[in-house]
Amino acid sequence: MTGICGYIRLDGKPATGDELSPMLEGIKHRGTGKSLECVSGLAALGAQLHREETTDWECSDLGSLSDSRSGITVLLDGEIYK
């Protein structure tokens, strides 16, 4: 299973990949593929992919579902069916 990690800054400072890297290193054993980092504003998300991919991944490639009313976004390793 792919490993997913991340954090949200509550102090108003922007998130950085430097703070995410140790988290990704800690879940390196969760996958045999490459790592993916997505840093935007106050949030940073990372994934250690379970399988080797032949395509270049982007932040939008991680499975997610957002609700515009609540502002909640769910990130998962799987598929979402509506």
Secondary structure as UniProt FT lines:
FT   STRAND          3..8
FT   HELIX           17..26
FT   HELIX           28..30
FT   STRAND          35..40
FT   TURN            41..42
FT   STRAND          43..48
FT   HELIX           59..61
FT   STRAND          63..67
FT   TURN            68..71
FT   STRAND          72..76
//
